Amino acid sequence: MKKRFFSSLFLIFAFLLVNSGCSTKDVNEGFDCFSILAGREATIDGSVMFAHDEDDSGKQVVNWYKVPSLKHSPNEMINFKNGGVFAQPEETNSYLWLEIPGMSFSDSYLNQYGVCIASDACSSRENKGVFTDGGIGYSLRRIMTERSKTAREAVKIGGELVSNYGYTSSGRTYCIADPNEAWMLSVVNGKHWIAQRIPDNHVAVIPNYYTIGKIDLADTLNFLGSADIVEYAIEREWYDPDNGPFIFREAYSSSGSLKSKTNIYRMWRGINMLFEVDYDVEDDFPFSFEPDQKIGIKDFMKILRDHYEGTNLHIDNQNPHMSNIRSICSNTNQYGFIAQLRSNMPIEIGAVLWIAPRRPCIQSFIPWYSGITKVPDGFGRNTYDQAIIEHFNPSPDIHTPVPELAYWHYYQESEVNTDNYEKFFETKKAEIDAIENYLFINQVGFEKEVLKTWEIDKKKALKMITEYTAKWAKKTLSN
């Protein structure tokens, strides 16, 4: 670790930039999604956890859907955005789907087996990507969701698709978790990819750059990837074996993403909120680490809401989203979620998405059980099948606020509270705390009743979690 003196000087300098007219925003590297993956031995309740802030600028809208398990005809295909097609299997999984219409890389999923998938853009240095049939982009996470029963299987499916078709975007890391383990799948423009398993007693943080370092493809328990991932880097002169061991992030990342203050500071903040070692912003951060103590949902909620509180980067008594060094919770967050994935009960009950719509600092995290049979009225603009067909061709008025759609309530509430943050924050925080504390206290008793019912009448148990989710989702609309 660097001496804390230099760390303090660096933070003070950054603070002066933030509060002056100087902009420190990054050019072409301004991605702001953020994720944390925790193995089951690192959490209080023994669940695998996956926390994510989905950040997308511009006009957006978020729909919630529950897609049932579907039967497919022998000739049914998925149509890729750039013209390719891919055959559907006889049957696909059911899943919860958070959709942002028109966006290629912003949707999140939780399927019937408790496999949860979201992503963080990670720009690569690849400029000669090879593609077959136009390549694959948006459809990658959907196919992994529809076909996988475990996170490892999702990684293998995703890796095979990238190898066969080529990845159309610059680069990205898909965070994939199930009730037993968590993985990061890092894909590069074209046909190269690498994946690493998070150790069961570790936590891994990722902003918007690759974090996988040293790799060992012979260790198939913990690594999967392109067989020529090292040789190709040597061929492109991105890596010289004479200079030391191969480090994936150094070889394949764009220089801009690794230097981005937006990435460095969020990575630094996320790790230091969980780790007893006080890292400096100039240090090399670990891919994963054992947290200071076992962590729980509340710890993840605090991180997803963070604006550098308690540091020199925090803007006191002002809108914290106006900082030029982007915080984990930002003005362009569309939603935050924490996947609580438990293996000691039926997946329908044990896999839960705690979702905070729009900005997590303004909204309560509400539990959405994976086994719900439908989403509440008003949370999706279309039916799920319409949404699949129209994702890249949404209605021209898709971004026109309508009172019937829940997203616009959350959007308006976030805007009002953010514009008057110092005036409303304490009151809003008290409301959020009251709801979440009640939910935490109530969860054990409610799930106990559901589990008892499950043993007798599974259909009734599913009705219970569907109604419970709807009750609390609708309650947030009346705040």
N, C-alpha and C positions, 0 to 999 in steps of 0.2 A: 504494500500500500504506500502511496505517496504520503508525505507528511501532511497533517491536517492544515498546517499553515498555508501551503500552496492551494489546497482545496478551498480554503476560506477566501483566498485572494481571487481565485477563479470564479467562485459564486458571487462575490461582491461585484466583479467586473460584469458578469452576466446580468446581475440585478440592475446595474446602471444602464446597460443596454436596453433592458426591458422597459425601464421607466423613462427612457429618453425617446427621441423621435427616431432612433436608429432601428431599422428592422433587421431581425436576425432570422427571418423565415427563409427556409431553404427553397432553392429553385429546382423544380422537377423532382424533388425528393420529399415533397410535402405530404406524405402519407401519415395517417395518425391513428390507425388501428393499434390495439394493444391487447396482448394475451398473457395469461399465466396458466401453466399446467402443474398439477400437484399429484404425485403418486399416493397410493392409498395408505402407505405407512407414514406419510407426512401430514396427514389430516387428523383432526380430533375424532371424527366419527368413522374413520377407516374407509371413507369413500374416495374415489378418484374425483378430483375437482378441476374444472376448466372455467376460468374467468375471462371475459372478453368484452372490450368496448369496440363497437362497430362505428367507424368514423368515415363519413362520406360528405364531401362538400357539394355545394349547389343545391338546387331544388330536389328534394327527395320525399318519398312517402313509404311507410312500412306497413305491410300486410301480414297478418298471422293466418296460417292455414293448418288444418290437420288433414293430411293426405292418407287415405286408407291403403291397405295392402291391395294391389291391383293385379288382375289376371291380364295377360297380354296374348294377342294372336301371334301365330308363327312368323308372320311377315312384318310385325310392328317394329318401327324404328324410332330412335331418338335422333332428331335433326340437330346437328351442331350449328352454331352461329355462322361459321364460314363455309358451310356447304356439305361437310362430311355427315355420314350417317352411321348409326351403331345399333345393332339388333338388341331388342329387349329380351330378357329371359321370360320364361313362362309366368313367373310371378315376381313382383317387387315388394319391398318392405313398406310398411306404413311409417309416417314420420310427421313431426312438427316442423313447420317451415316458416321462417321469418324471411319474407321476400321484400326486396327493394326493386320495384319494376324498372326495367331499362338498364340496370346495372349488371356488369359482367362478373363482378367478383365480390359481392357484398352480402349474399344470402347465407343464412345459418340454418343448421339442421340438427335434429335429434330423432333417431329412428327407433323402431320398436325393440331393438336389442340394446338400446342405451348407447349407441355410437353417436357421438356429438362431433360436428365438424363446423369450423369457421376458419378464417384465414387472415393473414397479415401480408400486405404487399411488401416485397423485398426486391428491389431492382438489381438486376445482374449486369455484368459487363458483356454478356453475349450479344453479338451483333450479326451473327451468321447462323441463326437458328434454322434447323431443317424441319420441314413439315410435310405431312402426308394428308391429302384430302382437306387442306386448309387448316389442319391442326385442331387442338381442343383447348377450350378455356372455361367458359361458364359451366358447361355440362359435366366437368370433372367431378365436382363435389356432389352433384346430384346423383351421378352414377355410383359413386362410392357409398352414398347414403342408401340408395335403393337396393344395393346388393350385398352389403357387408353385414356380418354378425359380430365382428370384433374390430377394434382399432387396427390391429395388425393386418387383418384381411383388407380393410379399407386402404391401408398403405400399399399393399401389394396390388390391389386393383388400380389405384391411382398411378402407381409407378409404371405398370404395364401400359396403361393408356397413354402416358407421357412418352414412353419409349416407342410406342407404335404410331402415334399421331403427331407428337411434338406440341409443346406448350406455347400458346399464342402470345401471352403477356411477357413482359421483361423478366419477371420472377415473382415467386410468392412462397410463403410457408403456410401449409395447411396444418392447423392444430387439430389433432384427432384423439378423442378419448373414449373409453368405455368403462364399465364398472371395475375392471381389473388393471388396466394400464393406459398410459398416454404416450403419444408419439408426436414428433414434428416431421412433416414431409416437406422438404424444400425442393421446389422445382425451378428449373432454369429455362429461359426462352429456348425452344428447340426440344431436344430429346434427352436431356440429362437431369438427373434427380438424385437426392440422397435423403435418407430418413434415419432418425435416431430416437430410440426409446428413452423416456425419462425414467431414471431409477425410482423404485417404489418409495424410497425415503427422501426423495428430492423434489424440489420445485424448480421450474424453468420459466423464465420471463422472456418475452420477445416483443420489441416494438416493430419497426419496419425495416429491419435489416436481417440478413442471415445470422444465426447465432451458432449453428453447428460448426465445430472446430475440427479436432483430430477425428479421423474415422478409421474403422477396421471392418471391412466388408466380410472378413472371415468370421467375425463375431456376429452371426446371424440372429442371435437373441436380442441384440441391441442395435444393429445397423442393417439397413437394406439400401440398395441403390444401384445406379448404373455401373456396370462392370468396368467401364473405361473412364470413370469420373476423374481419376488422377492422370491417366495417360492423355486424355483430351486437354486437360489444363496445361500439361507439359507441351503438347503440340501447339497450343495457342500462345505459349510463352507467358502464361499467367502464374506458373509455378516452376521453380528450379530446385530439383532434389538436393543440389549442393548447398542450398540455403537453409536446410532444416526440414522437419516433418511437414507433410501436407496439411494445411489448414483450409477446410472448405470455404469458410466465410471470407478469408483473405484472397483466395484464388478466384472465386466466382462473383463476389459482390461488386457492384459499381462503387467507384471511389466516393461518389457523392453520398450514397446511403451510409457508408461507414463513418463519414465525417459530419453527417447531419446532426446539428445540435438537438433537433426535435427527437431524433432517435437516441442519442447519447444520454440526454438528460432523463428521458422517460425510463430507459433501461436502468440507469443509475438509481433513480428514485424507487422503481419497483423492487429492485434487489435490496436496497438499504432498508425498505420498510419491513422486510422479512428476515434479514440476515444480521447476525450479531457483528460481523465484520463490517466496518464502515468504509465502503469503497469510495474512492475518489473518482471524479468524472473522467480523469485521464487514465484510469486503470484499465487493464484487460478484464472484462467481465466473464464469469464462467458460463458455460452452456446451462448448467444446472447446479444446485447446491442444496445442502441439508438446511432447512430453516432453523432459526434460533429456538423455536418451540413449535409443537404441532399447531396447525392453523385450521381455521374454520371459515364458515360462510361470511361472518362479520368482518374478518380480516380482508377477504377479497372485496367485499362491498366498500370498505374504507379505501382500498387502493384504486378501485375503478372510479371513485369519486374525487380522487386527489388532484389538488391544484398547487402542489408544492407547499402545503401548509406547514408552518414551523421552520421553513428555510428562507434564505434571503431572496429566493425567486418568487415567493408568494406576494401578491399585491394586496395589501391590507385595505379594507374598507372600500373596495372597488369590485367591479365585475372581474372575477379571476380568469375568465375566458379570453380576456383582451391581452393577456401576456403574449409577447412576441416569441417567447420560447414556449412552445406548446406543452400543455400539461396532459396527464393521462386522461382526465375528464376535460373535454374541449367543447367549443361552441358548435362544432360540426358532428358531435356524437349523434347517432340515430337511435341507438339503444345500447344497453349493457346487459350482459347476462352472466350468471354463474351456474354451470351445470354441476349438480350434485348427483354423482353416479354411484349408487350403492349396490353391492352384490349380495347383501344378506336379506333381500326381500324380492318379491316379483318385480321385474323391470318396470311394469306399468305404474308401480307405486314408488319404486326405489330410484328411478331416474327422473330428476326434476330440473327444469330450467327456471331459475329465479331471474325474472326479467324486469328491468327498469327501462321503460320506454323513453325515447329521446335522451335527455341528459340524466345520468345516474345521480348527480348531486341534487336534482330537483324532484325526482320521482322515487317512490318506494319500489323495492324489489319484491315481486309477487311470484309465488310458486305456480308454475305450469307443469302439471304432471304429464309424463310421456304417454300415459294410458288414456288420456281424455279422448272421448269419441268425437268431439267437435269443439271448435272455438266459439266463444260467445258472439252473438250477433253484433255486427258493427266493427269487428276487428279485421275483416278482410273485405276488400272492395268487390271482388268477384268470387266465384266458386273456385276451388283449387284447380279444376281441369281447365277453366278459362284462363287462370293465371299462368299455368304452364304454357299454354298455346300463345298467349299474348305478352309474355314477359318482355320481349324485345320490340313489341309493337303495341304499347299501351295506349289507352284512349288519350286523345289530345288534351283533355281536361284533367289528366291524372293528378296534376299538382295544384288543382284548384281546390281550396279548402271547402269541405262539406261537413256539416255538423254530425252526419250519420256515421262518419268514419272515426274510430277512436284515435288514430294517429294525430288528427288535427287538434284534438283536445290537448294531448300531450305537447304538441308543438307550441300551441298558443300559451299554455301554462309555462313552458320553459322560457319562451320569449319574454313574457311579463316578469317572471321572477329573475331572469338574467339581467334585464334592463334596470331592475331595481334590486339588485342582489343584496346590497348591504342593508336595505330596508326590510326585505322579506325573508332573508336567509334563516335567521334564528327561529322564526315562526314556522317556516317550512320544514326546517330540520326537526323541530319538535313533533310535527305531524308525521314525518317519515319514521322517526324513532318509535313513536307510539304504535304505528301499524306493524312495523317489522318486529318489534319486541313481542307484540301479541302473537304474530305468526310463528315466531320461534317457540314461544311457550306452548302454543296450541298444536304445533306440528306433531309432537310425540303422541298426544292423546288422540288426535284425529287419525293419524296413520294406524294406531293400534286398533281403532274401531274398523277402519277399512280392511286391515289384514284379517280380522276376525270374520268380517263379512265375506272376504275373498275365499275363505275356506268353505263357505256354504253356498255363496251365490256370486260368481265372478262378474256377471252382468250388472248386478246391483252395486258391487264395489266400484266398477268403472263409472257408473252413474254418480256415485258419491264424489269421486275425484273430479269428474267433469263439472258438477254443480259447485264444488268448492272452488275450483279454479275460476269459474265464471263469476261467482260471488265476489271474490277479491279483485278480479280484473275490473269488474264494473264499479266496485267501490272506489277505485282510483279515479274513475271518471267523474265522481261527485265531489272530489276534494277541491 
